[in-house]
Every structure is written in structure tokens, then in C-alpha cells.
Amino acid sequence: MKLVVLFMLVTIPICCYASGSGCRIIDKIINSTVDPTVSESAYLELLDSYVHDPATENAVKQFKQCFLIQSEETLIDAQVMTDAIYNSKDCPKSS
């Protein structure tokens, strides 16, 4: 299991591109997380294939609720932060 986590961590910089994470699924999840028009149930439906027990379902609901109660300015700042990470010098650009 530790080896799998290590490989996942190693691939994050490889998948990081200026236009996003390099992974459409991750980009969609991030955008849905900060989008106030996406309801808790719609967010849970998006993550359905990754939620396998009630505890995880509850955590996903609580996580989305944290973003739903934020101001529009905070949500914009969260997206700006994500873009800054993808456009940082440590994030390799696609060739």
C-alpha cells in the first residue's frame, strides 16, 4: 500500500500542466468542489465511484458543505490558488 501511495505522489508533478492538473476527472472534481451551484447531492453523485461506505459519504458531504457556506470571494480565491499551483515554476509545463 505504501508503494501505491508513493507512486501516486510521484505522478502528481508529472500530471501537472498549465491548463489544469492534466487529469480531466480531477479538474472536474476541483471545479465542482468550489462551484456553489453544485449541490451536495450532485457532488456526491460525481464522486459516487469513489465512495464505498457511509463514513466516506458523510465526509464528502461535510467537505462540500464547507465550500457551500463560503462567500463568493473565498470561492474565487480558492480557484485562484489552484490556478497558481498549476502555473507555478515547480509544476512542469507540457511539451
N, CA, C and O atoms as a CHARMM CRD file, in Angstrom:
* protein
*
  380
    1    1 MET  N      0.82700  -1.19200   0.00000 PROA 1      0.00000
    2    1 MET  CA     0.00000   0.00000   0.00000 PROA 1      0.00000
    3    1 MET  C      0.87100   1.25600   0.00000 PROA 1      0.00000
    4    1 MET  O      0.56100   2.22800  -0.68800 PROA 1      0.00000
    5    2 LYS  N      1.94700   1.23700   0.76100 PROA 2      0.00000
    6    2 LYS  CA     2.83600   2.39200   0.81600 PROA 2      0.00000
    7    2 LYS  C      3.45700   2.65800  -0.55400 PROA 2      0.00000
    8    2 LYS  O      3.68100   3.81000  -0.92700 PROA 2      0.00000
    9    3 LEU  N      3.73000   1.60900  -1.28700 PROA 3      0.00000
   10    3 LEU  CA     4.30500   1.75600  -2.61700 PROA 3      0.00000
   11    3 LEU  C      3.30900   2.41400  -3.57100 PROA 3      0.00000
   12    3 LEU  O      3.68900   3.23900  -4.40000 PROA 3      0.00000
   13    4 VAL  N      2.04300   2.04800  -3.45100 PROA 4      0.00000
   14    4 VAL  CA     0.99900   2.64600  -4.29800 PROA 4      0.00000
   15    4 VAL  C      0.88400   4.14000  -4.01100 PROA 4      0.00000
   16    4 VAL  O      0.80000   4.94800  -4.93600 PROA 4      0.00000
   17    5 VAL  N      0.88100   4.50600  -2.73100 PROA 5      0.00000
   18    5 VAL  CA     0.80800   5.92500  -2.36000 PROA 5      0.00000
   19    5 VAL  C      2.03700   6.66800  -2.87400 PROA 5      0.00000
   20    5 VAL  O      1.91900   7.78900  -3.36900 PROA 5      0.00000
   21    6 LEU  N      3.19100   6.06600  -2.76400 PROA 6      0.00000
   22    6 LEU  CA     4.41900   6.68300  -3.27100 PROA 6      0.00000
   23    6 LEU  C      4.31400   6.94100  -4.77000 PROA 6      0.00000
   24    6 LEU  O      4.65700   8.02800  -5.23500 PROA 6      0.00000
   25    7 PHE  N      3.84300   5.94900  -5.53400 PROA 7      0.00000
   26    7 PHE  CA     3.68700   6.13700  -6.97600 PROA 7      0.00000
   27    7 PHE  C      2.67400   7.23200  -7.29600 PROA 7      0.00000
   28    7 PHE  O      2.86300   7.99800  -8.24000 PROA 7      0.00000
   29    8 MET  N      1.59800   7.30600  -6.51000 PROA 8      0.00000
   30    8 MET  CA     0.60200   8.36500  -6.73300 PROA 8      0.00000
   31    8 MET  C      1.22700   9.73600  -6.49400 PROA 8      0.00000
   32    8 MET  O      0.99700  10.66500  -7.26900 PROA 8      0.00000
   33    9 LEU  N      2.01200   9.86800  -5.43600 PROA 9      0.00000
   34    9 LEU  CA     2.65400  11.15100  -5.13400 PROA 9      0.00000
   35    9 LEU  C      3.68200  11.53500  -6.19100 PROA 9      0.00000
   36    9 LEU  O      3.83900  12.71400  -6.50700 PROA 9      0.00000
   37   10 VAL  N      4.37000  10.56100  -6.73000 PROA 10     0.00000
   38   10 VAL  CA     5.37700  10.82500  -7.75200 PROA 10     0.00000
   39   10 VAL  C      4.71900  11.27800  -9.04800 PROA 10     0.00000
   40   10 VAL  O      5.28400  12.10000  -9.77000 PROA 10     0.00000
   41   11 THR  N      3.54100  10.76000  -9.35400 PROA 11     0.00000
   42   11 THR  CA     2.89100  11.10800 -10.62200 PROA 11     0.00000
   43   11 THR  C      2.19100  12.45400 -10.59400 PROA 11     0.00000
   44   11 THR  O      1.86200  12.98200 -11.65500 PROA 11     0.00000
   45   12 ILE  N      1.95100  13.02900  -9.42800 PROA 12     0.00000
   46   12 ILE  CA     1.26100  14.32000  -9.37100 PROA 12     0.00000
   47   12 ILE  C      2.01100  15.39500 -10.15500 PROA 12     0.00000
   48   12 ILE  O      1.38400  16.06800 -10.97400 PROA 12     0.00000
   49   13 PRO  N      3.32700  15.59800  -9.95100 PROA 13     0.00000
   50   13 PRO  CA     4.01200  16.62600 -10.75000 PROA 13     0.00000
   51   13 PRO  C      4.02700  16.30700 -12.24200 PROA 13     0.00000
   52   13 PRO  O      4.01100  17.21700 -13.07100 PROA 13     0.00000
   53   14 ILE  N      4.06000  15.03400 -12.58500 PROA 14     0.00000
   54   14 ILE  CA     4.07400  14.66000 -13.99800 PROA 14     0.00000
   55   14 ILE  C      2.76000  15.03700 -14.66900 PROA 14     0.00000
   56   14 ILE  O      2.74800  15.42100 -15.83900 PROA 14     0.00000
   57   15 CYS  N      1.66200  14.93100 -13.94100 PROA 15     0.00000
   58   15 CYS  CA     0.33400  15.21300 -14.49200 PROA 15     0.00000
   59   15 CYS  C     -0.04900  16.68400 -14.39000 PROA 15     0.00000
   60   15 CYS  O     -1.15200  17.05900 -14.78700 PROA 15     0.00000
   61   16 CYS  N      0.82500  17.51000 -13.87400 PROA 16     0.00000
   62   16 CYS  CA     0.50900  18.90900 -13.62300 PROA 16     0.00000
   63   16 CYS  C      0.85900  19.75800 -14.84100 PROA 16     0.00000
   64   16 CYS  O      2.02500  19.84200 -15.22600 PROA 16     0.00000
   65   17 TYR  N     -0.14300  20.38400 -15.44600 PROA 17     0.00000
   66   17 TYR  CA     0.06000  21.22100 -16.62300 PROA 17     0.00000
   67   17 TYR  C     -0.53500  22.60100 -16.38100 PROA 17     0.00000
   68   17 TYR  O     -1.34900  22.77400 -15.47500 PROA 17     0.00000
   69   18 ALA  N     -0.13400  23.58800 -17.18500 PROA 18     0.00000
   70   18 ALA  CA    -0.58200  24.96700 -17.00800 PROA 18     0.00000
   71   18 ALA  C     -2.08700  25.10700 -17.13600 PROA 18     0.00000
   72   18 ALA  O     -2.67100  25.98900 -16.50700 PROA 18     0.00000
   73   19 SER  N     -2.72400  24.27800 -17.91800 PROA 19     0.00000
   74   19 SER  CA    -4.15900  24.40900 -18.13100 PROA 19     0.00000
   75   19 SER  C     -4.97300  23.66500 -17.08500 PROA 19     0.00000
   76   19 SER  O     -6.20000  23.63700 -17.17300 PROA 19     0.00000
   77   20 GLY  N     -4.34200  23.08000 -16.12600 PROA 20     0.00000
   78   20 GLY  CA    -5.05000  22.32700 -15.10000 PROA 20     0.00000
   79   20 GLY  C     -4.15700  21.24700 -14.55600 PROA 20     0.00000
   80   20 GLY  O     -2.93700  21.29200 -14.71500 PROA 20     0.00000
   81   21 SER  N     -4.76000  20.28800 -13.92000 PROA 21     0.00000
   82   21 SER  CA    -3.98800  19.21800 -13.29600 PROA 21     0.00000
   83   21 SER  C     -3.44400  18.23600 -14.31600 PROA 21     0.00000
   84   21 SER  O     -2.52200  17.48000 -14.01200 PROA 21     0.00000
   85   22 GLY  N     -3.99300  18.23300 -15.50500 PROA 22     0.00000
   86   22 GLY  CA    -3.61400  17.24400 -16.50100 PROA 22     0.00000
   87   22 GLY  C     -4.55100  16.06100 -16.47700 PROA 22     0.00000
   88   22 GLY  O     -4.42200  15.14300 -17.28600 PROA 22     0.00000
   89   23 CYS  N     -5.48000  16.07500 -15.56700 PROA 23     0.00000
   90   23 CYS  CA    -6.45200  14.99500 -15.41700 PROA 23     0.00000
   91   23 CYS  C     -7.85100  15.61400 -15.40000 PROA 23     0.00000
   92   23 CYS  O     -8.20400  16.35300 -14.48100 PROA 23     0.00000
   93   24 ARG  N     -8.62200  15.30600 -16.40600 PROA 24     0.00000
   94   24 ARG  CA    -9.96000  15.89800 -16.51200 PROA 24     0.00000
   95   24 ARG  C    -10.84800  15.55800 -15.32400 PROA 24     0.00000
   96   24 ARG  O    -11.66100  16.37900 -14.90100 PROA 24     0.00000
   97   25 ILE  N    -10.70000  14.36200 -14.78600 PROA 25     0.00000
   98   25 ILE  CA   -11.53400  13.96300 -13.64900 PROA 25     0.00000
   99   25 ILE  C    -11.20500  14.82100 -12.42300 PROA 25     0.00000
  100   25 ILE  O    -12.10600  15.31200 -11.74300 PROA 25     0.00000
  101   26 ILE  N     -9.91600  14.99800 -12.14800 PROA 26     0.00000
  102   26 ILE  CA    -9.51400  15.82500 -11.00300 PROA 26     0.00000
  103   26 ILE  C     -9.95900  17.26500 -11.21300 PROA 26     0.00000
  104   26 ILE  O    -10.46100  17.90100 -10.28600 PROA 26     0.00000
  105   27 ASP  N     -9.77800  17.78800 -12.43200 PROA 27     0.00000
  106   27 ASP  CA   -10.21800  19.15300 -12.72100 PROA 27     0.00000
  107   27 ASP  C    -11.72100  19.31000 -12.49400 PROA 27     0.00000
  108   27 ASP  O    -12.16700  20.31000 -11.93100 PROA 27     0.00000
  109   28 LYS  N    -12.49700  18.32300 -12.93300 PROA 28     0.00000
  110   28 LYS  CA   -13.95500  18.38500 -12.76200 PROA 28     0.00000
  111   28 LYS  C    -14.32900  18.34600 -11.28500 PROA 28     0.00000
  112   28 LYS  O    -15.23100  19.06300 -10.85200 PROA 28     0.00000
  113   29 ILE  N    -13.64000  17.51300 -10.51300 PROA 29     0.00000
  114   29 ILE  CA   -13.92400  17.42500  -9.08100 PROA 29     0.00000
  115   29 ILE  C    -13.56700  18.73200  -8.38800 PROA 29     0.00000
  116   29 ILE  O    -14.34000  19.22500  -7.56600 PROA 29     0.00000
  117   30 ILE  N    -12.40800  19.30000  -8.70900 PROA 30     0.00000
  118   30 ILE  CA   -11.99600  20.57100  -8.09200 PROA 30     0.00000
  119   30 ILE  C    -12.98700  21.67200  -8.44300 PROA 30     0.00000
  120   30 ILE  O    -13.41600  22.42700  -7.57100 PROA 30     0.00000
  121   31 ASN  N    -13.35200  21.76400  -9.72300 PROA 31     0.00000
  122   31 ASN  CA   -14.30000  22.79000 -10.13600 PROA 31     0.00000
  123   31 ASN  C    -15.65600  22.60600  -9.48000 PROA 31     0.00000
  124   31 ASN  O    -16.30200  23.58600  -9.11100 PROA 31     0.00000
  125   32 SER  N    -16.09600  21.36600  -9.32800 PROA 32     0.00000
  126   32 SER  CA   -17.38000  21.09600  -8.66900 PROA 32     0.00000
  127   32 SER  C    -17.31500  21.40200  -7.18100 PROA 32     0.00000
  128   32 SER  O    -18.31100  21.79700  -6.57600 PROA 32     0.00000
  129   33 THR  N    -16.14600  21.21800  -6.59800 PROA 33     0.00000
  130   33 THR  CA   -15.98500  21.49400  -5.16900 PROA 33     0.00000
  131   33 THR  C    -16.18600  22.97200  -4.87900 PROA 33     0.00000
  132   33 THR  O    -16.87200  23.32500  -3.92000 PROA 33     0.00000
  133   34 VAL  N    -15.60500  23.83200  -5.68300 PROA 34     0.00000
  134   34 VAL  CA   -15.69200  25.27300  -5.41700 PROA 34     0.00000
  135   34 VAL  C    -16.88800  25.94200  -6.08500 PROA 34     0.00000
  136   34 VAL  O    -17.12200  27.13100  -5.86900 PROA 34     0.00000
  137   35 ASP  N    -17.64500  25.21100  -6.88400 PROA 35     0.00000
  138   35 ASP  CA   -18.80600  25.77100  -7.56900 PROA 35     0.00000
  139   35 ASP  C    -20.02000  25.76400  -6.63500 PROA 35     0.00000
  140   35 ASP  O    -20.50200  24.69500  -6.25900 PROA 35     0.00000
  141   36 PRO  N    -20.52000  26.95500  -6.25500 PROA 36     0.00000
  142   36 PRO  CA   -21.64500  26.99700  -5.31100 PROA 36     0.00000
  143   36 PRO  C    -22.96900  26.51700  -5.92300 PROA 36     0.00000
  144   36 PRO  O    -23.93100  26.27800  -5.19400 PROA 36     0.00000
  145   37 THR  N    -23.02600  26.37600  -7.24000 PROA 37     0.00000
  146   37 THR  CA   -24.26300  25.89700  -7.86400 PROA 37     0.00000
  147   37 THR  C    -24.36800  24.37200  -7.85700 PROA 37     0.00000
  148   37 THR  O    -25.42600  23.82100  -8.16100 PROA 37     0.00000
  149   38 VAL  N    -23.27800  23.69200  -7.51400 PROA 38     0.00000
  150   38 VAL  CA   -23.28600  22.23000  -7.42100 PROA 38     0.00000
  151   38 VAL  C    -23.74400  21.85800  -6.01300 PROA 38     0.00000
  152   38 VAL  O    -23.09200  22.19600  -5.02600 PROA 38     0.00000
  153   39 SER  N    -24.86300  21.16500  -5.93700 PROA 39     0.00000
  154   39 SER  CA   -25.42000  20.79000  -4.63700 PROA 39     0.00000
  155   39 SER  C    -24.61700  19.65300  -4.00500 PROA 39     0.00000
  156   39 SER  O    -23.80000  19.00000  -4.65400 PROA 39     0.00000
  157   40 GLU  N    -24.87700  19.44700  -2.73900 PROA 40     0.00000
  158   40 GLU  CA   -24.22700  18.36400  -2.00600 PROA 40     0.00000
  159   40 GLU  C    -24.54100  17.00900  -2.65300 PROA 40     0.00000
  160   40 GLU  O    -23.65500  16.16600  -2.79000 PROA 40     0.00000
  161   41 SER  N    -25.78500  16.80500  -3.04500 PROA 41     0.00000
  162   41 SER  CA   -26.17600  15.52300  -3.64900 PROA 41     0.00000
  163   41 SER  C    -25.55400  15.34300  -5.03300 PROA 41     0.00000
  164   41 SER  O    -25.15800  14.23300  -5.38800 PROA 41     0.00000
  165   42 ALA  N    -25.46400  16.41600  -5.81600 PROA 42     0.00000
  166   42 ALA  CA   -24.83000  16.33300  -7.13300 PROA 42     0.00000
  167   42 ALA  C    -23.33300  16.06000  -6.98900 PROA 42     0.00000
  168   42 ALA  O    -22.75200  15.32000  -7.78200 PROA 42     0.00000
  169   43 TYR  N    -22.72200  16.65600  -5.98000 PROA 43     0.00000
  170   43 TYR  CA   -21.30000  16.43800  -5.71800 PROA 43     0.00000
  171   43 TYR  C    -21.05900  14.98900  -5.30300 PROA 43     0.00000
  172   43 TYR  O    -20.09500  14.36200  -5.74200 PROA 43     0.00000
  173   44 LEU  N    -21.93400  14.46700  -4.46100 PROA 44     0.00000
  174   44 LEU  CA   -21.82200  13.07700  -4.03000 PROA 44     0.00000
  175   44 LEU  C    -22.00400  12.13300  -5.21000 PROA 44     0.00000
  176   44 LEU  O    -21.32800  11.10900  -5.30100 PROA 44     0.00000
  177   45 GLU  N    -22.91100  12.47600  -6.10500 PROA 45     0.00000
  178   45 GLU  CA   -23.12500  11.66600  -7.30300 PROA 45     0.00000
  179   45 GLU  C    -21.87100  11.65400  -8.18700 PROA 45     0.00000
  180   45 GLU  O    -21.51900  10.62100  -8.75500 PROA 45     0.00000
  181   46 LEU  N    -21.20400  12.80200  -8.29800 PROA 46     0.00000
  182   46 LEU  CA   -19.97300  12.89200  -9.08000 PROA 46     0.00000
  183   46 LEU  C    -18.88900  11.97100  -8.51100 PROA 46     0.00000
  184   46 LEU  O    -18.12400  11.36100  -9.25800 PROA 46     0.00000
  185   47 LEU  N    -18.83600  11.88200  -7.19600 PROA 47     0.00000
  186   47 LEU  CA   -17.81100  11.08300  -6.52300 PROA 47     0.00000
  187   47 LEU  C    -18.29400   9.67800  -6.15600 PROA 47     0.00000
  188   47 LEU  O    -17.62000   8.96600  -5.41200 PROA 47     0.00000
  189   48 ASP  N    -19.43600   9.28500  -6.66400 PROA 48     0.00000
  190   48 ASP  CA   -20.06400   8.02000  -6.30000 PROA 48     0.00000
  191   48 ASP  C    -19.14600   6.80900  -6.45400 PROA 48     0.00000
  192   48 ASP  O    -19.16300   5.91200  -5.61100 PROA 48     0.00000
  193   49 SER  N    -18.35600   6.77300  -7.50600 PROA 49     0.00000
  194   49 SER  CA   -17.49500   5.60200  -7.72100 PROA 49     0.00000
  195   49 SER  C    -16.32800   5.54500  -6.73100 PROA 49     0.00000
  196   49 SER  O    -15.64000   4.52700  -6.65500 PROA 49     0.00000
  197   50 TYR  N    -16.09400   6.61700  -5.97400 PROA 50     0.00000
  198   50 TYR  CA   -15.00900   6.64600  -5.00500 PROA 50     0.00000
  199   50 TYR  C    -15.50900   6.50900  -3.56900 PROA 50     0.00000
  200   50 TYR  O    -14.71300   6.36700  -2.64100 PROA 50     0.00000
  201   51 VAL  N    -16.82700   6.55100  -3.39100 PROA 51     0.00000
  202   51 VAL  CA   -17.43000   6.48400  -2.05700 PROA 51     0.00000
  203   51 VAL  C    -17.98400   5.07500  -1.85400 PROA 51     0.00000
  204   51 VAL  O    -18.91400   4.65300  -2.54100 PROA 51     0.00000
  205   52 HSD  N    -17.39200   4.35100  -0.89200 PROA 52     0.00000
  206   52 HSD  CA   -17.76200   2.94900  -0.71300 PROA 52     0.00000
  207   52 HSD  C    -18.37900   2.63300   0.64200 PROA 52     0.00000
  208   52 HSD  O    -18.75700   1.48900   0.89300 PROA 52     0.00000
  209   53 ASP  N    -18.48700   3.63200   1.52300 PROA 53     0.00000
  210   53 ASP  CA   -19.08200   3.35100   2.82800 PROA 53     0.00000
  211   53 ASP  C    -19.71700   4.62600   3.38900 PROA 53     0.00000
  212   53 ASP  O    -19.41900   5.72600   2.92400 PROA 53     0.00000
  213   54 PRO  N    -20.57900   4.48000   4.37000 PROA 54     0.00000
  214   54 PRO  CA   -21.27500   5.63800   4.94600 PROA 54     0.00000
  215   54 PRO  C    -20.34100   6.69800   5.54400 PROA 54     0.00000
  216   54 PRO  O    -20.63900   7.89000   5.48000 PROA 54     0.00000
  217   55 ALA  N    -19.22700   6.27400   6.11800 PROA 55     0.00000
  218   55 ALA  CA   -18.29300   7.23700   6.71300 PROA 55     0.00000
  219   55 ALA  C    -17.68700   8.13800   5.63700 PROA 55     0.00000
  220   55 ALA  O    -17.55700   9.34600   5.83600 PROA 55     0.00000
  221   56 THR  N    -17.31900   7.55300   4.50400 PROA 56     0.00000
  222   56 THR  CA   -16.77000   8.34400   3.40800 PROA 56     0.00000
  223   56 THR  C    -17.83600   9.25800   2.82500 PROA 56     0.00000
  224   56 THR  O    -17.55800  10.41000   2.49500 PROA 56     0.00000
  225   57 GLU  N    -19.04600   8.75300   2.69900 PROA 57     0.00000
  226   57 GLU  CA   -20.15200   9.57400   2.19600 PROA 57     0.00000
  227   57 GLU  C    -20.37400  10.78100   3.09400 PROA 57     0.00000
  228   57 GLU  O    -20.56500  11.89500   2.60700 PROA 57     0.00000
  229   58 ASN  N    -20.35000  10.56300   4.39500 PROA 58     0.00000
  230   58 ASN  CA   -20.52000  11.65300   5.34000 PROA 58     0.00000
  231   58 ASN  C    -19.38600  12.66400   5.21900 PROA 58     0.00000
  232   58 ASN  O    -19.62200  13.87100   5.27500 PROA 58     0.00000
  233   59 ALA  N    -18.15300  12.18000   5.05300 PROA 59     0.00000
  234   59 ALA  CA   -17.00000  13.07600   4.91400 PROA 59     0.00000
  235   59 ALA  C    -17.11000  13.91300   3.64200 PROA 59     0.00000
  236   59 ALA  O    -16.79900  15.10500   3.65700 PROA 59     0.00000
  237   60 VAL  N    -17.54700  13.30300   2.54300 PROA 60     0.00000
  238   60 VAL  CA   -17.70900  14.02700   1.27800 PROA 60     0.00000
  239   60 VAL  C    -18.78200  15.10400   1.43100 PROA 60     0.00000
  240   60 VAL  O    -18.60500  16.22600   0.95800 PROA 60     0.00000
  241   61 LYS  N    -19.88000  14.77200   2.08200 PROA 61     0.00000
  242   61 LYS  CA   -20.95500  15.75400   2.30400 PROA 61     0.00000
  243   61 LYS  C    -20.46100  16.92300   3.14600 PROA 61     0.00000
  244   61 LYS  O    -20.73000  18.08100   2.82700 PROA 61     0.00000
  245   62 GLN  N    -19.73800  16.62000   4.22100 PROA 62     0.00000
  246   62 GLN  CA   -19.21500  17.67800   5.08500 PROA 62     0.00000
  247   62 GLN  C    -18.20300  18.55200   4.34600 PROA 62     0.00000
  248   62 GLN  O    -18.18600  19.77100   4.51500 PROA 62     0.00000
  249   63 PHE  N    -17.36800  17.92600   3.53500 PROA 63     0.00000
  250   63 PHE  CA   -16.37100  18.66700   2.76500 PROA 63     0.00000
  251   63 PHE  C    -17.05500  19.64700   1.81300 PROA 63     0.00000
  252   63 PHE  O    -16.67900  20.81700   1.75400 PROA 63     0.00000
  253   64 LYS  N    -18.05400  19.17500   1.07100 PROA 64     0.00000
  254   64 LYS  CA   -18.77000  20.05400   0.13800 PROA 64     0.00000
  255   64 LYS  C    -19.50400  21.14900   0.90000 PROA 64     0.00000
  256   64 LYS  O    -19.54000  22.29600   0.45400 PROA 64     0.00000
  257   65 GLN  N    -20.08800  20.80700   2.04200 PROA 65     0.00000
  258   65 GLN  CA   -20.80500  21.80200   2.83500 PROA 65     0.00000
  259   65 GLN  C    -19.87400  22.92700   3.27300 PROA 65     0.00000
  260   65 GLN  O    -20.29300  24.08100   3.36500 PROA 65     0.00000
  261   66 CYS  N    -18.61600  22.59700   3.54400 PROA 66     0.00000
  262   66 CYS  CA   -17.63400  23.63000   3.91300 PROA 66     0.00000
  263   66 CYS  C    -17.49700  24.67600   2.80900 PROA 66     0.00000
  264   66 CYS  O    -17.33400  25.86300   3.09400 PROA 66     0.00000
  265   67 PHE  N    -17.56100  24.24500   1.56500 PROA 67     0.00000
  266   67 PHE  CA   -17.45500  25.18000   0.44700 PROA 67     0.00000
  267   67 PHE  C    -18.76800  25.88900   0.17600 PROA 67     0.00000
  268   67 PHE  O    -18.76400  27.03300  -0.27700 PROA 67     0.00000
  269   68 LEU  N    -19.89500  25.23700   0.44400 PROA 68     0.00000
  270   68 LEU  CA   -21.19000  25.85800   0.19100 PROA 68     0.00000
  271   68 LEU  C    -21.45700  27.04200   1.11400 PROA 68     0.00000
  272   68 LEU  O    -22.20900  27.94700   0.75300 PROA 68     0.00000
  273   69 ILE  N    -20.85500  27.04700   2.29000 PROA 69     0.00000
  274   69 ILE  CA   -21.10700  28.14500   3.22900 PROA 69     0.00000
  275   69 ILE  C    -20.12800  29.31000   3.07100 PROA 69     0.00000
  276   69 ILE  O    -20.23000  30.30800   3.78500 PROA 69     0.00000
  277   70 GLN  N    -19.18400  29.18600   2.14000 PROA 70     0.00000
  278   70 GLN  CA   -18.18900  30.23500   1.93200 PROA 70     0.00000
  279   70 GLN  C    -18.75900  31.36400   1.07000 PROA 70     0.00000
  280   70 GLN  O    -19.70900  31.17200   0.31100 PROA 70     0.00000
  281   71 SER  N    -18.15900  32.53000   1.20800 PROA 71     0.00000
  282   71 SER  CA   -18.55900  33.66600   0.38300 PROA 71     0.00000
  283   71 SER  C    -18.04200  33.47300  -1.04700 PROA 71     0.00000
  284   71 SER  O    -17.13400  32.68000  -1.29400 PROA 71     0.00000
  285   72 GLU  N    -18.63000  34.20200  -1.96100 PROA 72     0.00000
  286   72 GLU  CA   -18.20500  34.13100  -3.36600 PROA 72     0.00000
  287   72 GLU  C    -16.73300  34.51700  -3.49900 PROA 72     0.00000
  288   72 GLU  O    -15.99800  33.93400  -4.29600 PROA 72     0.00000
  289   73 GLU  N    -16.31200  35.50500  -2.71200 PROA 73     0.00000
  290   73 GLU  CA   -14.91200  35.95400  -2.75400 PROA 73     0.00000
  291   73 GLU  C    -13.95600  34.83200  -2.33200 PROA 73     0.00000
  292   73 GLU  O    -12.90500  34.65000  -2.94700 PROA 73     0.00000
  293   74 THR  N    -14.31100  34.09400  -1.30400 PROA 74     0.00000
  294   74 THR  CA   -13.48100  32.98600  -0.84000 PROA 74     0.00000
  295   74 THR  C    -13.40100  31.88700  -1.89300 PROA 74     0.00000
  296   74 THR  O    -12.33400  31.31100  -2.10700 PROA 74     0.00000
  297   75 LEU  N    -14.51300  31.59400  -2.54700 PROA 75     0.00000
  298   75 LEU  CA   -14.52400  30.57300  -3.58800 PROA 75     0.00000
  299   75 LEU  C    -13.66300  30.98600  -4.78000 PROA 75     0.00000
  300   75 LEU  O    -12.97500  30.15400  -5.37200 PROA 75     0.00000
  301   76 ILE  N    -13.70200  32.26400  -5.12700 PROA 76     0.00000
  302   76 ILE  CA   -12.84400  32.77100  -6.20900 PROA 76     0.00000
  303   76 ILE  C    -11.37900  32.64700  -5.80300 PROA 76     0.00000
  304   76 ILE  O    -10.53700  32.26000  -6.61300 PROA 76     0.00000
  305   77 ASP  N    -11.07700  32.97500  -4.55300 PROA 77     0.00000
  306   77 ASP  CA    -9.70000  32.85500  -4.05700 PROA 77     0.00000
  307   77 ASP  C     -9.21500  31.40500  -4.08800 PROA 77     0.00000
  308   77 ASP  O     -8.04600  31.14700  -4.37600 PROA 77     0.00000
  309   78 ALA  N    -10.10400  30.46500  -3.79300 PROA 78     0.00000
  310   78 ALA  CA    -9.73300  29.04700  -3.85300 PROA 78     0.00000
  311   78 ALA  C     -9.37200  28.64400  -5.27900 PROA 78     0.00000
  312   78 ALA  O     -8.43000  27.88000  -5.48900 PROA 78     0.00000
  313   79 GLN  N    -10.11700  29.15600  -6.26200 PROA 79     0.00000
  314   79 GLN  CA    -9.81300  28.84800  -7.65600 PROA 79     0.00000
  315   79 GLN  C     -8.50900  29.52900  -8.08300 PROA 79     0.00000
  316   79 GLN  O     -7.72200  28.94200  -8.82600 PROA 79     0.00000
  317   80 VAL  N     -8.27700  30.74800  -7.62400 PROA 80     0.00000
  318   80 VAL  CA    -7.02700  31.46400  -7.92200 PROA 80     0.00000
  319   80 VAL  C     -5.84200  30.68500  -7.35600 PROA 80     0.00000
  320   80 VAL  O     -4.80500  30.56700  -8.00800 PROA 80     0.00000
  321   81 MET  N     -5.99700  30.15300  -6.13500 PROA 81     0.00000
  322   81 MET  CA    -4.92400  29.36700  -5.53000 PROA 81     0.00000
  323   81 MET  C     -4.63700  28.11800  -6.35800 PROA 81     0.00000
  324   81 MET  O     -3.47600  27.77800  -6.58500 PROA 81     0.00000
  325   82 THR  N     -5.68300  27.43700  -6.80600 PROA 82     0.00000
  326   82 THR  CA    -5.49800  26.24200  -7.63300 PROA 82     0.00000
  327   82 THR  C     -4.76300  26.59200  -8.91700 PROA 82     0.00000
  328   82 THR  O     -3.83900  25.88500  -9.31900 PROA 82     0.00000
  329   83 ASP  N     -5.16900  27.67800  -9.56100 PROA 83     0.00000
  330   83 ASP  CA    -4.50100  28.10800 -10.79200 PROA 83     0.00000
  331   83 ASP  C     -3.04000  28.47100 -10.52700 PROA 83     0.00000
  332   83 ASP  O     -2.16700  28.17400 -11.34300 PROA 83     0.00000
  333   84 ALA  N     -2.77400  29.11400  -9.38500 PROA 84     0.00000
  334   84 ALA  CA    -1.39400  29.47900  -9.04200 PROA 84     0.00000
  335   84 ALA  C     -0.53100  28.23800  -8.85800 PROA 84     0.00000
  336   84 ALA  O      0.63800  28.23000  -9.24100 PROA 84     0.00000
  337   85 ILE  N     -1.09700  27.20300  -8.28000 PROA 85     0.00000
  338   85 ILE  CA    -0.34100  25.95300  -8.10800 PROA 85     0.00000
  339   85 ILE  C     -0.00900  25.35300  -9.46300 PROA 85     0.00000
  340   85 ILE  O      1.13100  24.95500  -9.70600 PROA 85     0.00000
  341   86 TYR  N     -1.00500  25.28500 -10.35400 PROA 86     0.00000
  342   86 TYR  CA    -0.78400  24.69200 -11.66900 PROA 86     0.00000
  343   86 TYR  C      0.17500  25.51900 -12.52100 PROA 86     0.00000
  344   86 TYR  O      0.84800  24.97200 -13.39500 PROA 86     0.00000
  345   87 ASN  N      0.24600  26.82300 -12.28200 PROA 87     0.00000
  346   87 ASN  CA     1.11100  27.69800 -13.06700 PROA 87     0.00000
  347   87 ASN  C      2.43400  28.00900 -12.36900 PROA 87     0.00000
  348   87 ASN  O      3.19200  28.85800 -12.83800 PROA 87     0.00000
  349   88 SER  N      2.72100  27.33400 -11.25500 PROA 88     0.00000
  350   88 SER  CA     3.95200  27.60700 -10.51900 PROA 88     0.00000
  351   88 SER  C      5.15300  27.04300 -11.25600 PROA 88     0.00000
  352   88 SER  O      5.02500  26.18800 -12.13200 PROA 88     0.00000
  353   89 LYS  N      6.32800  27.54400 -10.87700 PROA 89     0.00000
  354   89 LYS  CA     7.56200  27.07500 -11.52100 PROA 89     0.00000
  355   89 LYS  C      7.85800  25.61500 -11.19000 PROA 89     0.00000
  356   89 LYS  O      8.58500  24.94400 -11.92200 PROA 89     0.00000
  357   90 ASP  N      7.29700  25.12500 -10.09000 PROA 90     0.00000
  358   90 ASP  CA     7.51100  23.72900  -9.70900 PROA 90     0.00000
  359   90 ASP  C      6.57600  22.77100 -10.43100 PROA 90     0.00000
  360   90 ASP  O      6.72500  21.55400 -10.31800 PROA 90     0.00000
  361   91 CYS  N      5.62200  23.30300 -11.16300 PROA 91     0.00000
  362   91 CYS  CA     4.67000  22.48100 -11.88600 PROA 91     0.00000
  363   91 CYS  C      5.12600  22.41600 -13.34800 PROA 91     0.00000
  364   91 CYS  O      5.03100  23.41000 -14.06700 PROA 91     0.00000
  365   92 PRO  N      5.61400  21.26800 -13.78800 PROA 92     0.00000
  366   92 PRO  CA     6.16000  21.18700 -15.15800 PROA 92     0.00000
  367   92 PRO  C      5.10500  21.49300 -16.22700 PROA 92     0.00000
  368   92 PRO  O      3.94500  21.09700 -16.11600 PROA 92     0.00000
  369   93 LYS  N      5.53200  22.18700 -17.23100 PROA 93     0.00000
  370   93 LYS  CA     4.66200  22.51900 -18.36200 PROA 93     0.00000
  371   93 LYS  C      4.68800  21.37300 -19.38000 PROA 93     0.00000
  372   93 LYS  O      5.67700  20.65000 -19.49700 PROA 93     0.00000
  373   94 SER  N      3.59700  21.22800 -20.10000 PROA 94     0.00000
  374   94 SER  CA     3.58000  20.18900 -21.14100 PROA 94     0.00000
  375   94 SER  C      4.46900  20.60900 -22.29300 PROA 94     0.00000
  376   94 SER  O      4.60300  21.79700 -22.58500 PROA 94     0.00000
  377   95 SER  N      5.07700  19.62800 -22.94700 PROA 95     0.00000
  378   95 SER  CA     5.98700  19.96200 -24.04000 PROA 95     0.00000
  379   95 SER  C      5.29900  19.95800 -25.35700 PROA 95     0.00000
  380   95 SER  O      5.92800  20.22000 -26.38200 PROA 95     0.00000
